[in-house]
Every structure is written in structure tokens, then in C-alpha cells.
Amino acid sequence: MSRVIRFVKGPFGRAALLDMNAPLVTHAHHHCHALIKAGGADALFQVQGLPCPLTDSQAVLVNAWEPHAYMHQQHAAATTEILALYIEPEWLETAMPGKLPRNAAVHASGHHADATGAAAGAGSGLFPARRDRGR
């Protein structure tokens, strides 16, 4: 069963270090989400129905209210340690007044970021899409 290794909460939102070894159903929340592989096996998320790999060189970025799921690989005996950031949209707006895309907290766009920090995805929001998915 998946478990929380460490957890911290503040005005920015939450940060959790997770040990994931089972799938997580499709869900959405009001937080902007950044998922970073901290250790273990590579993983796969599904964001708005699109596959988004989580690797040593690729993070997964999820906008507020965007449907996403953790797709644990059934053949993978190893677990994946994930640093999950749940960022409060209101905190971002306060920290970056006038710099966020309009309605960033409610727009959806599935994408991932590679080691260069370039995001790839399908829509608009806090994490804008890159046109070439590079797959």
C-alpha cells in the first residue's frame, strides 16, 4: 500500500514525500500540482487521459481541477518515491500578482516537463502547453 514518508503544510499548500506502490484512481483537486520523482522506479501518470511519464529527467505538472491518476505498473516490483507539491492557487496569485495566466487556477492542461524545464501538454493554465510533445 502507498504511504506518506514526510509531509509539510504551509500557506503555500502542501509538500509530501510519497512511497507509491499501488494505482491511484482518477481525481482532481483545487491545487496546482507538481510531481517529481525522488527515487525508485520510473512511473506513469495519466493527465486528462494522456500518458505522462515520471522519470529522473521528467516531472509531471497538473493544473488545478485537472483530472489525473497514478498508473502503477503492474509488472513493477519496485515502488516509486514521489515529491508531490500541492500549491494553493491563491498563494501563487499573492506571490506572483498579475503574472499568472488568466484563470490559471481553473484551466486544465495535461503535460509534463522534461529535464530542461520545458512543459508539454494540451491546453492552457498555470503550466502552459508546449506544441511538440517530443514523444
C-alpha positions in Angstrom: 0.0 0.0 0.0 1.2 3.5 -0.8 2.4 5.6 2.2 3.4 9.1 3.2 7.1 9.3 4.2 7.1 13.0 5.1 4.6 15.8 5.0 4.6 19.6 5.5 1.8 22.1 5.2 2.1 25.9 5.0 0.5 28.9 3.4 1.9 27.8 0.0 0.0 24.5 0.2 1.4 21.1 1.0 4.5 19.1 0.1 4.5 15.3 0.6 7.2 12.7 0.0 5.2 9.6 -1.0 6.1 5.9 -1.4 3.8 4.8 -4.2 3.3 1.1 -4.9 -0.4 0.9 -6.0 -2.5 2.8 -8.6 -4.4 5.9 -7.6 -7.8 6.5 -9.1 -8.5 9.5 -11.4 -9.2 12.5 -9.3 -8.9 16.3 -9.3 -8.3 19.0 -6.7 -8.1 22.8 -6.4 -4.3 22.7 -6.0 -1.8 23.2 -8.8 0.3 20.0 -8.7 4.0 19.3 -9.4 5.1 15.7 -9.2 8.9 15.0 -9.1 10.5 11.5 -9.0 12.6 11.4 -5.8 13.7 7.7 -6.1 12.8 4.2 -7.1 11.3 3.0 -10.4 10.0 5.3 -13.2 6.3 5.8 -13.1 3.4 6.8 -15.3 0.6 9.3 -14.6 -2.4 9.9 -16.7 -3.4 13.6 -17.1 -6.6 14.3 -18.9 -6.4 10.9 -20.4 -2.9 11.4 -21.8 0.1 9.4 -20.6 2.7 11.4 -18.7 5.9 9.5 -17.7 7.6 10.4 -14.4 11.3 9.8 -14.7 14.7 11.0 -13.4 14.6 13.7 -16.1 10.9 14.4 -16.4 8.4 15.8 -13.9 4.6 15.8 -14.2 2.7 19.1 -13.9 -1.0 19.3 -13.2 -3.2 22.4 -13.2 -6.0 22.9 -10.6 -9.1 20.8 -11.2 -7.3 18.7 -13.9 -8.2 15.0 -13.8 -5.1 12.9 -13.2 -4.3 9.4 -11.9 -1.2 7.4 -10.9 -0.9 4.3 -13.1 1.3 1.9 -11.1 2.9 -0.5 -13.5 1.7 -4.0 -12.5 4.9 -5.6 -13.5 7.0 -3.2 -11.4 8.1 -4.9 -8.2 9.7 -1.6 -7.0 8.0 1.4 -5.6 8.4 5.0 -6.7 9.2 7.8 -4.3 7.5 11.0 -5.4 7.8 14.5 -4.1 4.3 15.8 -4.6 3.7 19.6 -4.3 0.1 20.8 -3.8 0.3 24.5 -4.4 -2.6 26.8 -3.4 -3.7 28.9 -6.3 -4.4 31.9 -4.0 -0.8 31.7 -2.6 0.6 31.7 -6.2 -1.5 34.8 -7.1 -0.3 36.6 -4.0 3.3 35.6 -4.6 3.1 36.5 -8.4 0.4 39.2 -8.7 -0.5 39.8 -12.3 2.0 37.3 -13.6 -0.2 34.2 -13.8 -2.3 33.3 -16.9 -5.9 34.5 -16.6 -7.9 31.9 -14.7 -4.8 29.7 -14.2 -6.5 28.0 -11.2 -9.4 26.7 -13.2 -8.0 26.0 -16.7 -6.9 22.4 -17.4 -4.0 21.2 -19.5 -2.2 17.8 -19.3 1.5 18.0 -19.7 4.9 17.1 -18.3 8.2 18.9 -18.0 11.5 17.5 -19.2 14.9 18.0 -17.7 15.2 21.4 -19.5 12.0 22.5 -17.7 10.1 22.7 -21.0 6.4 21.8 -20.5 4.5 19.7 -23.0 0.7 19.5 -22.9 -2.6 20.0 -24.4 -4.1 23.2 -23.1 -3.7 26.4 -21.0 -3.4 27.2 -17.4 -0.6 27.7 -14.9 1.5 25.2 -16.7 1.2 26.2 -20.4 1.4 23.6 -23.1 4.3 23.1 -25.5 3.2 22.3 -29.0 5.6 19.4 -29.7 5.2 16.6 -27.3 8.6 15.1 -28.3 7.5 11.5 -28.0 
